[in-house]
Each structure stands twice: as structure tokens, then as C-alpha cells.
Amino acid sequence: MEKLIVSSSPHFHGKQTTQSIMLDVIIGLSPAMIASVVIFGFRAMVLIVTCVAACILSEYCSRRIMKRPQTVGDLSCVVTGILLALNLPVTLNPLIAVFGCVVAIVAVKQLFGGIGQNFVNPALTARIVLMNSFPAKMTHWTAAFDYAANADSVTTATPLVTFWQNGGEGTPGYLQMFLGVHGGCLGETCALAILIGGLYLIIRRVISPVIPVTYLATAAILSALLGRNPLMDLLSGGLMLAAFFMATDYTTSPIYFKGRIIFAVGCGVLTILIRTFGSLPEGVSYSIVLMNILTPLIERISKSRAFGDVKAKKKKSGKAGDAS
């Protein structure tokens, strides 16, 4: 006779693991990485490898110092390194990139308990820290296909900066922006590569299309309402990359459907408002981090009620003068 075993959930385990999910994300990011090397040359590969190595080393050392089990093998630190690298200009000194990796892994991730415990996206938070610490170096762009060894020899402006300063005059054509033939961060230029990677993650069911579709749609609608160029807003800056690969982060985004809608709408609204009225032409990093902070509140108000659960009625207070 078999014994009845009573245990806590989960009772059935799926085939997916943290490592397999992160491996899928790395595969999804591969088109953007390849495009960055094609567009910006060998320096892009050096920056990506540097960030990945620095994130792995930071996670390994911090786990050893904290005397916690090693988590390098789950590949989450590799994903963080790639995402941070793709949010950096190719001209950035690798040592500054290493500093950003330490901030992302040690300060944002490990000091809060490791994977699943951080309340903001590590890569985006590190980018914000670098933007405020090294603003000139973080906004130094080179033209596409300029493989010159001297990074300071040629400078250019991103389409978003051009639109912000000149009202659209001198911005690249839509096809150029779609293919990434313009200046910008490593992973934000080629929209085609980002879409390929994003569709791969959706097909593999690693991410839900709810957040990226809602985020992009909200940004486009608000851009049109404010008299901007919706297509330019979608194809420029880090909006496309963030919508598929950073706003969908499991730890820092809501798990309920209604919560995801609220979260994505908030990201889209904040992004366009910052781009329109802020002192910087880009607003993606700040908008997602702000919504990350609000995620626990969003989860609370969007949580589905259990089947059969009856909402408790509020007791009416007695009127003044009633008999006790």
C-alpha cells in the first residue's frame, strides 16, 4: 500500500530551469550582439566580453565573500553583463564598464540577496549610475561602420539627440534606423536584430508579449498625441531593446496580467514624458526603474481574487444619537 505524501507546492516540476531560461535570453540577445560588432567593429566585441567577464567575476567573488552558494552557473550574471554592454557606447573605456558591472552585480543584485531578490533591474540601474557619474563619456557616440582605432577621431549624434535638438531635421531615414546605420549604444541601433531576438523569446515562451506590445503601443500613442514622431520614437534610443529584454525581467516586473498592463503603460507614458519634457533626450532607463519600484504596489492592486472568495463588507458606523 502506497503512503499518502503531503508536501508543499510545487508538486510538479517543469523542464525549465533558471539556466535554461537565461540561455534562451542569451540566444535572443545574440542578433543584437552580432549587429553591434558589424556596425561598430571589434571594439564592440571587446566591450561585451569585458562586461560579461566582469559580471561573472563580481558574482563569484561576492558570493564567496558572503559565504553563499555559487550562482554563476545559472548564467544570470552573463545576461546582466550582455545587457549592460548593449546599453553602452562603443567608445567607453572598458574600466568604466567594469565599474558599472560591479554596481549591477554587487550593489543592485547580491547585496539584496541575489537573483530573484533585487527590486530594480541591475543593468539599467548600473547604466543610470554611469550616466550620472560619467555623462560626457556615456554620451560620446561614433558613426556606424567607423572602425577607426582612435575612438575620439569621429563623433556623431544619435537620432534621438538630433530630433531633440533640431526637431527632426537631419535625422536618418526609417530604413537606416531599422537596420541600425546610425550612432548610439551597442544594442539599441539595429531594431531588426532586436525584433528577431524578441520574437525568439516569445516563441520559446520565455517572455509574454503583453509587456513589450503594451509598452511600445503606449509610447507610440502618446508620442502621436504630443505631436512627436511615433515611428522615430520606436526606432530610436533604447525603447525597443528595453521593451523586450529589460521591462520583461521576471524579478522586477508584475506576474499578473492586469499588473503587466499597468506596468507597461506606466513605462510607455514615463518614457515619452521624459523624452518630451525632460532635460535628457532618453527616458527608458529611468522609466523602467521607477516602475520597478512600483511593482509591489501594482501586484497588490492587480492580484486576482481567489475563486469563491467573497469581499468582506465594511461595517457601517452608527449614527450620532443612536442608542448604545
N, C-alpha and C positions, 0 to 999 in steps of 0.2 A: 504493500500500500504506500503510495507516494505521499510525502508530507506536504501540507499546505504552507508555503513560504510567504510570509508577509514582509514586504520591504518598501522603502520609499522609492519614488519615481527617480529616474526614468526606468520603466520596466522593459522597454525595447530600445536597443541602441542602433542608430543608423550607421551607415558606412562612412559618412563624412567625419573627418577629424579637423582639428584646427590646422594641422599641417597641410592636409589636402585642400582645404579652403584657401589658405594662403598661397599654395602652389598655383591654384587657379587664378588668383589675383595677380600673381607674378606673370603668368602666361597672358592674362588680359592686359597687363601693362607693357608687354613686350613690343607690340606695334609702336607705341609711343616712344619707347626707348630706342628702337631701331630708327624711327623717323628723326629723333633728336640727333643721333650720330650722323645720319645722312645730311641733315640740314646744317648742323653746327660743327661737324668734324670730330676728330679724335679727342678733343678736349671734353666733349660731352661724355664720352665713354669713361674718361679719367674721373670726372666728377661723380658719375653714377657709381663706379667701382669704389671710389673713396668713401662715399656716403654709406654704401652697403657695408663695407668693411668696418667703418667707424661705429655703425649701429650694432653690428654683431659683437664687436669688442666691448662696447659700452654695456650691452646687456649681459655679456658673460662676466665682466668684472663686477658690475653692480650686484648681480646675483650671488657671486662668490663672497663679496664683502658683507652682504646682508644675510649670508648663510641660508639662502633659499635654494630650492631645486632649480636646476638649469632649465631654461625655456628657449634657448637658442634654436633648438631643433624644431620648434613649431613654425619657424620661418616668419613670424610676425615682425621681428626686427628687420628682416630683409625687406619686407614690404614697406616699412616705415622709411628705411634708407632710400629706396627707389622713389617713393612719393616725395620725400624732401628734395632729392636731387632734381626731380622733374619740376619742382617749384622754384628752382634757382636759375639765374642767368649763367651762361657758359663761361663768362669772364670772371666769375667769382673765385677768389683764392680758395683752394681746397682746405686750407687750415680753418678758414671761416666756416666752411661747410661742416668740418669736423666738430666745431663748437656747436653748431646747430643740431648735429646728431646727438651730442651729449645732452643737450637740453631736452630733445624729444624723448630719448630713451630713459635717462636717469631722472630728470626733474618732472617730466609730464607723465611718464609711464610707470617706472619702477618705484618711485617714492610714494605712489598711491596704491601699490600692491601688485603691479604687473598687469599683464594682458587681462582685459575684462574689468579692470578697476579704475582706469583713467576716465575722467569725466569730460575731457576735451580731446580733440584729435591731436596726437603728438606731432605729426608732420606739419600741420597748419599752424599749431602754436609755436613750433620752432621757427617757422617762416616769419611769423609776426615778430618774434624776438629778434631775428636777424634784420628784419626791415627797420625796426626801431633802433637797433644797435649800429648797423652799417647801411644807412639809407642810400648813400651815394653808390656804394659797391653793389647793392641789391637792385639798383635801377640803371645799371650800365649794360646796355644791350649792343649786340653786334648784328650786322645784316646776315640774312640767310646765305649759306654757301660761302661765307668768308672764313676760310680755313687758315688765315694768317696766324703765325706763331705769336706775334705781338698782339695781345688782346686789346691794347689801348690804341691801336692804329686806326680802327674804324669804329664809329659809333652810329647808332640809329635809334629811332623811336618805335615803340610798339604801336599797332593800330589803335589801341585804346587810348594811349597818350596823345597820339595825333588827333583823334576825334575830340578828346577832352580839351586840347589846346586850340585847335583850329576849326572845330565844328564839323569835321568830316573831310575837309579839304586836304588832299594828299594821302588819304588812307588807301591801302592796297585794295584790289578788286576782290569780290567774293570768292572767286576760284582760287586766287592766291592765298586768301585766308583759310579756305577749306583745306588746301594742300600744305599749308604751313610755310609758305615762301615769304616770311617776314620775321622781324626780330621779336624776341620775347623769351620767356622761360623755356627750359628744355622741353617740357612735356605739354605745354599749353598751345603751341603753334599749330600743329597738324590736327585739325578736327577729324579728318578721315581716320587717322590712326586711333584716336580716342574712341570714335564710334565703333570701330571694329572690336576693340578691346571691351567696350561696354556691352555690346551685343553678345560677345562670347560669355561674359559673366551672367547675363540674363538667361541665355540659352542653357547654361550649366546650372541655373537656379542658385547661383551664389548670391546674387542680389535680386531684389524685386524692382520692377520698372517704375513702381509708384513714386519713389522719391526723385529719381532723375527726370522723369517725364513731367511731374508736377513742378519741380524746381525750374526747369527750362521754360515750361509754358508760362509760369507766373512771371518770370523775368522778361519774357518776350511781350506779354500783355502789358505789364507796367511800363516797359520801355516805350511801347507804342503810345500809351496814354500820356506819357510825359514828353512826347514829341521827339524821342530819340530814334535811333535806327535799330529795330529789334534783331535783324539778322546780323548786324555788326556786333551787337552786344553778345549774341550767342556764340559767334565765331571768334571773338577776341578775348584776351585775358584768360584767366583760369577757370571760367564758368563751366565749360564742357568737361574738363578734367575733374573738377571738384564734384560735379553733379553725379558722375558715375563711380568715382573711386574714393571720395572722401566724405561726401554727405551720406553715403550708404554704409559707413563704418558701423559694424554691429554694436559696439560698445557705447558709442556716443549718439546714436540715433534711436528713435522710438521703435518699438516692436509691433504696436497695434496699428491697424490700417488707418484709422482716423488720426492717430498721432503722427503717422508718417506724412499725411496730407498737410496737417497743421505745420509740422516741422519744415517741409519743403516749401510751402507757401511763405513762411517766415524767412527762409533763406533767400528766396527769389526777391521778395519785397526789400529786404535789407540790402541785398547786393545792388539793386538798381538805385535805391535811395542814396547809398554811399557813393556810387558812381556819379550820380547827378548832382548831389549837394555837398559831398564830402570834399576834403582837401586833397584826396588821392584819387587817381582815376580808377583804381581797382578796389573792390569791396568784398570779394569772395571769401577770403580767409577770415576776415572779421565777422562776416555774416554767419558763417557756419559755426565758428567758435561760440558766438553769442547764443545761437540756437542750441548748441551742445549743452550750454549751461542751463538752458530752459527745458531740456529733455525730461528730467524727472517730473517737473510740473506738467508738461504735456502728457506724459504717461499717466499721471494721476487723473487728469480730466478726460482722457480718451479711452480709459480702460473699460472694456465691455463688461456688462453686468452678467453674472452667472445665471444660467437658465433656471427659472423658478424663483429667483431672488426677488423679494418684494421690498421696494423702497420704504424705509421707515417714515411714518408720518410725523410731522412736527406737532408737538403738543401746543395747544392754544393757551396762552396765558390768560388767567382770569381777569375780568374787568374790575376796575376800582369800585368798591362799594358792595361787591358780592359777599354773600355770607360765607364765613370761613367754615 
